Amino acid sequence: MNLRFVLDELANEGITGAVTRASVLGVDDRELLAMLRGKYISNEAAREIEWAMQRREGWMDEDHRRESLDN
């Protein structure tokens, strides 16, 4: 769920395409596609995504479904 939130934020900034998004997030594009298909997101990948998106450590582990992209 949080990964989709992050990808929506990137799309709003005009960053599209799996390879480009993966590069921005600091993960391999094949790994990103696997995560989108339901693969477990490792702690290492989660921390890398948090760092890339300027989120505090642990953000990816929390439920953010009630938040909007404007927060």
Secondary structure, DSSP 8 states (H G I E B T S, - for coil): -HHHHHHHHHHHTT--SHHHHHHHHTS-HHHHHHHHTT----HHHHHHHHHHTT--TTGGGS--TT--TT-
